[in-house]
Amino acid sequence: MSLSKTLPQPALPAPVGRRWPIAPHLTRWLVIGVTVLVVLLPLAMIAYQSLLSAPFFMPNPQVSLDAYRFVFEDPDFWFALKNSLLIASGMVLIAVPLGALLAFLMVRTDLPGRRWIEPLLLTPIFVSAVVLALGYVVAAGPSGLYTIWWRQAFGQEWWDVYSIGGIAVIAGLTHVPHVYLYASAALRNLGSDVEEAARIAGASPLRVARDVSLPMVMPSILFAGVLIFFLGFEVFGLPLVLGDPNGYLVLTTYMYKLASKLGIPSYHLMAVVAVLIVLVTFPLVLLQRRLLRSANKYISIKGKGGRQVPLRLGGWRWIAIAVVLLWLFLTVLVPVSGIVMRSFVSQWGEGISLIDAFTLQHYRDVFDQDNLVRAIVNTLGIGVIGGALAVACYTAISFAGHRRNDWATKLMDYLVLVPRAVPGLLAGLAFLWVFLFVPGLKEWRNSMFAIWIAYTVIWLAYGQRVVQSALMQVGPDLEEAARTVGATASQVSRHVTLPLVRFGLLSSWLLVFLIFEREYSTGVYLLSPGTEVIGALLVSMWASGATDLVAALSVINIVMVGLGLAVALRFGVKLHD
């Protein structure tokens, strides 16, 4: 993921004699040590708390397995686990075939309008899941705007967004872009000769996709399928908003509600659920790594130097356009338009004219409340300033293993995967405990630093990937040339590698900005007066029933993300690998 610009060749540093000072090596080990600490300390806190008979703050907690026994004997846990499995499986069944099909249509065919369609396809990645969930409630819920219009035109609606099936379908549709990204990246590495041969032999575009193109990138599709199944265990916003009215729990919402299970913050019970979720998700992350390595062998399957000729859809064009537009309507237009319309009306329901109910009062109320204004400012700050600092950290970690193959580099490769297995809600909880109970850190608990460090760690794997994508574009010959004339490792990094990847780092910053703007679950437990961010605030406001303010604040968040996405596209950021 980088900026598509022609990079100038930097001047090599002047010969300084071949020397390898100790400082760069100390810096490398310092970076590795800090990374190990910030990644493993929160997990260690979770594991330790799960083995106590009471929360940290209780007097004389004993080492015990009582918390595990309580959770395993709680019927709600098994109910939540079953629902998580159902939702994760449903997400795979919906997102994988649809994402692979959209990737084929966008990358391998002459589908019209592909340049402006792709940013729309990726919209659900950059819009907060809790915002999408709220959008579906006000658009397609029992009293939703689209539901009312459907009843007026066709009678009783046939869907129920508050059911497990409804949650699985919505989650599957909104996770299609994850499959699309990996499948499209793999398809771009294939030549089109075999596809052309299949078309000459009379195969339809659908059969070419099913029997030729997609089987050739099956490891990437399997990788995406494992990712979707893994993400099914960490979904929080959708089941919280859509499942709560009918009492449907998943593992994340079960853990969230354990906070008051015994009448006090049940940290030891929450820690048990956190450990169990990580035990499920981390093996899936390792499986992803294995599948990704297998996917690389397909890069060499090219014909005539990787020549790509778009496959002509012919009469299938209109069906392809209908599939794309239907997905965009259900996944983007319905929730976004629903939340936007809700933010501009004082009330809605059967027989109510939206024009007569039009109002701007909700937005006035947002800007009249100091905590909501702070949330907007803090969210922008965490994206702009926090995103830049996070990219600096990701770059330092990337350089610690750049062009190396020792045991420390291999350790870091696995270490950056650990936060990926931890849902944002669990990461926020873990960092809450770190700031509460590690000596010297309590004063940082109610600061934006707590939010920033949690965001930075939870998105470590993603940040590493976008920065390493930029570093991989620098051929080793330039760095070797600098070393040949006597440059030290630090001089090579400062004078050769960094200047060459500066546009890639800008691209990484813009992408991390978008991710930080839409993040919500990580800040739920870190939310405090003065550290409000929009995503976490939406969760607490929805629970209190402040629908009007939630709708207006959601639209503001969408606008912020939309402007960030527009700037990223204007600077040429590639949203695909």
JODA-V470603 format. One record per residue. N is the residue number from 1. RES is the residue in one letter. PHI is phi as a letter, one per 40 degrees, with the letter a starting at -180 (NA if undefined). Layout:
# JODA-V470603
N & RES & PHI
N & RES & PHI
This chain:
# JODA-V470603
1 & M & NA
2 & S & a
3 & L & c
4 & S & c
5 & K & b
6 & T & c
7 & L & c
8 & P & c
9 & Q & c
10 & P & c
11 & A & c
12 & L & c
13 & P & c
14 & A & c
15 & P & d
16 & V & b
17 & G & g
18 & R & c
19 & R & a
20 & W & b
21 & P & c
22 & I & c
23 & A & d
24 & P & d
25 & H & c
26 & L & c
27 & T & c
28 & R & c
29 & W & c
30 & L & c
31 & V & c
32 & I & c
33 & G & c
34 & V & c
35 & T & c
36 & V & d
37 & L & c
38 & V & c
39 & V & c
40 & L & c
41 & L & c
42 & P & c
43 & L & c
44 & A & c
45 & M & c
46 & I & c
47 & A & c
48 & Y & c
49 & Q & c
50 & S & c
51 & L & c
52 & L & b
53 & S & c
54 & A & a
55 & P & c
56 & F & d
57 & F & c
58 & M & c
59 & P & c
60 & N & f
61 & P & c
62 & Q & b
63 & V & c
64 & S & a
65 & L & b
66 & D & d
67 & A & c
68 & Y & c
69 & R & c
70 & F & c
71 & V & c
72 & F & c
73 & E & c
74 & D & c
75 & P & d
76 & D & c
77 & F & c
78 & W & c
79 & F & c
80 & A & c
81 & L & c
82 & K & c
83 & N & c
84 & S & c
85 & L & c
86 & L & c
87 & I & c
88 & A & c
89 & S & c
90 & G & c
91 & M & c
92 & V & c
93 & L & c
94 & I & c
95 & A & c
96 & V & c
97 & P & c
98 & L & c
99 & G & c
100 & A & c
101 & L & c
102 & L & c
103 & A & c
104 & F & c
105 & L & c
106 & M & c
107 & V & c
108 & R & b
109 & T & b
110 & D & c
111 & L & d
112 & P & c
113 & G & g
114 & R & c
115 & R & c
116 & W & c
117 & I & c
118 & E & d
119 & P & d
120 & L & c
121 & L & c
122 & L & c
123 & T & d
124 & P & c
125 & I & c
126 & F & b
127 & V & b
128 & S & d
129 & A & c
130 & V & c
131 & V & c
132 & L & c
133 & A & c
134 & L & c
135 & G & c
136 & Y & c
137 & V & c
138 & V & c
139 & A & c
140 & A & b
141 & G & c
142 & P & d
143 & S & b
144 & G & c
145 & L & c
146 & Y & c
147 & T & c
148 & I & c
149 & W & c
150 & W & c
151 & R & c
152 & Q & c
153 & A & c
154 & F & b
155 & G & g
156 & Q & d
157 & E & c
158 & W & b
159 & W & b
160 & D & a
161 & V & c
162 & Y & c
163 & S & b
164 & I & c
165 & G & c
166 & G & c
167 & I & c
168 & A & c
169 & V & c
170 & I & c
171 & A & c
172 & G & c
173 & L & c
174 & T & c
175 & H & b
176 & V & d
177 & P & d
178 & H & c
179 & V & c
180 & Y & d
181 & L & c
182 & Y & c
183 & A & c
184 & S & c
185 & A & c
186 & A & c
187 & L & c
188 & R & c
189 & N & c
190 & L & b
191 & G & c
192 & S & b
193 & D & c
194 & V & c
195 & E & c
196 & E & c
197 & A & c
198 & A & c
199 & R & c
200 & I & c
201 & A & c
202 & G & h
203 & A & c
204 & S & c
205 & P & d
206 & L & c
207 & R & c
208 & V & c
209 & A & c
210 & R & c
211 & D & b
212 & V & b
213 & S & c
214 & L & c
215 & P & d
216 & M & c
217 & V & b
218 & M & d
219 & P & d
220 & S & c
221 & I & c
222 & L & c
223 & F & d
224 & A & c
225 & G & c
226 & V & c
227 & L & d
228 & I & c
229 & F & c
230 & F & c
231 & L & c
232 & G & c
233 & F & c
234 & E & b
235 & V & c
236 & F & b
237 & G & c
238 & L & c
239 & P & c
240 & L & c
241 & V & c
242 & L & c
243 & G & c
244 & D & c
245 & P & d
246 & N & b
247 & G & g
248 & Y & c
249 & L & b
250 & V & b
251 & L & c
252 & T & c
253 & T & c
254 & Y & c
255 & M & c
256 & Y & c
257 & K & c
258 & L & c
259 & A & d
260 & S & b
261 & K & c
262 & L & b
263 & G & g
264 & I & b
265 & P & d
266 & S & c
267 & Y & d
268 & H & c
269 & L & c
270 & M & c
271 & A & c
272 & V & c
273 & V & c
274 & A & c
275 & V & c
276 & L & c
277 & I & c
278 & V & c
279 & L & c
280 & V & c
281 & T & c
282 & F & c
283 & P & d
284 & L & c
285 & V & c
286 & L & c
287 & L & c
288 & Q & d
289 & R & d
290 & R & c
291 & L & c
292 & L & c
293 & R & c
294 & S & c
295 & A & c
296 & N & c
297 & K & c
298 & Y & c
299 & I & c
300 & S & c
301 & I & c
302 & K & b
303 & G & b
304 & K & f
305 & G & g
306 & G & g
307 & R & c
308 & Q & b
309 & V & b
310 & P & d
311 & L & c
312 & R & c
313 & L & c
314 & G & f
315 & G & c
316 & W & c
317 & R & d
318 & W & c
319 & I & c
320 & A & c
321 & I & c
322 & A & c
323 & V & c
324 & V & c
325 & L & c
326 & L & c
327 & W & c
328 & L & c
329 & F & c
330 & L & c
331 & T & c
332 & V & b
333 & L & c
334 & V & c
335 & P & c
336 & V & c
337 & S & c
338 & G & c
339 & I & c
340 & V & c
341 & M & c
342 & R & c
343 & S & c
344 & F & b
345 & V & b
346 & S & c
347 & Q & a
348 & W & a
349 & G & i
350 & E & c
351 & G & g
352 & I & c
353 & S & c
354 & L & c
355 & I & c
356 & D & c
357 & A & c
358 & F & c
359 & T & a
360 & L & b
361 & Q & c
362 & H & c
363 & Y & c
364 & R & c
365 & D & c
366 & V & c
367 & F & c
368 & D & c
369 & Q & b
370 & D & c
371 & N & c
372 & L & c
373 & V & c
374 & R & c
375 & A & c
376 & I & c
377 & V & c
378 & N & c
379 & T & c
380 & L & c
381 & G & c
382 & I & c
383 & G & c
384 & V & c
385 & I & c
386 & G & c
387 & G & c
388 & A & c
389 & L & c
390 & A & c
391 & V & c
392 & A & c
393 & C & c
394 & Y & c
395 & T & c
396 & A & c
397 & I & c
398 & S & c
399 & F & c
400 & A & c
401 & G & b
402 & H & c
403 & R & g
404 & R & b
405 & N & a
406 & D & c
407 & W & c
408 & A & c
409 & T & c
410 & K & c
411 & L & c
412 & M & c
413 & D & d
414 & Y & c
415 & L & c
416 & V & c
417 & L & c
418 & V & c
419 & P & c
420 & R & c
421 & A & c
422 & V & b
423 & P & d
424 & G & d
425 & L & c
426 & L & c
427 & A & c
428 & G & c
429 & L & c
430 & A & c
431 & F & c
432 & L & d
433 & W & c
434 & V & d
435 & F & c
436 & L & c
437 & F & b
438 & V & c
439 & P & d
440 & G & g
441 & L & b
442 & K & c
443 & E & c
444 & W & c
445 & R & d
446 & N & c
447 & S & b
448 & M & c
449 & F & c
450 & A & c
451 & I & c
452 & W & c
453 & I & c
454 & A & c
455 & Y & d
456 & T & c
457 & V & c
458 & I & c
459 & W & b
460 & L & c
461 & A & c
462 & Y & c
463 & G & c
464 & Q & d
465 & R & c
466 & V & c
467 & V & c
468 & Q & c
469 & S & c
470 & A & c
471 & L & c
472 & M & c
473 & Q & c
474 & V & c
475 & G & c
476 & P & c
477 & D & c
478 & L & c
479 & E & c
480 & E & c
481 & A & c
482 & A & c
483 & R & c
484 & T & c
485 & V & c
486 & G & h
487 & A & c
488 & T & c
489 & A & c
490 & S & c
491 & Q & c
492 & V & c
493 & S & c
494 & R & c
495 & H & c
496 & V & b
497 & T & c
498 & L & c
499 & P & d
500 & L & c
501 & V & b
502 & R & c
503 & F & c
504 & G & c
505 & L & c
506 & L & c
507 & S & c
508 & S & c
509 & W & c
510 & L & c
511 & L & c
512 & V & c
513 & F & d
514 & L & c
515 & I & c
516 & F & c
517 & E & c
518 & R & c
519 & E & c
520 & Y & b
521 & S & c
522 & T & c
523 & G & c
524 & V & d
525 & Y & c
526 & L & c
527 & L & c
528 & S & a
529 & P & d
530 & G & h
531 & T & b
532 & E & c
533 & V & b
534 & I & d
535 & G & d
536 & A & c
537 & L & c
538 & L & c
539 & V & c
540 & S & c
541 & M & c
542 & W & c
543 & A & c
544 & S & c
545 & G & g
546 & A & c
547 & T & c
548 & D & c
549 & L & c
550 & V & c
551 & A & c
552 & A & c
553 & L & c
554 & S & c
555 & V & c
556 & I & d
557 & N & c
558 & I & c
559 & V & c
560 & M & c
561 & V & c
562 & G & c
563 & L & c
564 & G & c
565 & L & c
566 & A & c
567 & V & c
568 & A & c
569 & L & c
570 & R & c
571 & F & c
572 & G & g
573 & V & c
574 & K & c
575 & L & c
576 & H & b
577 & D & c
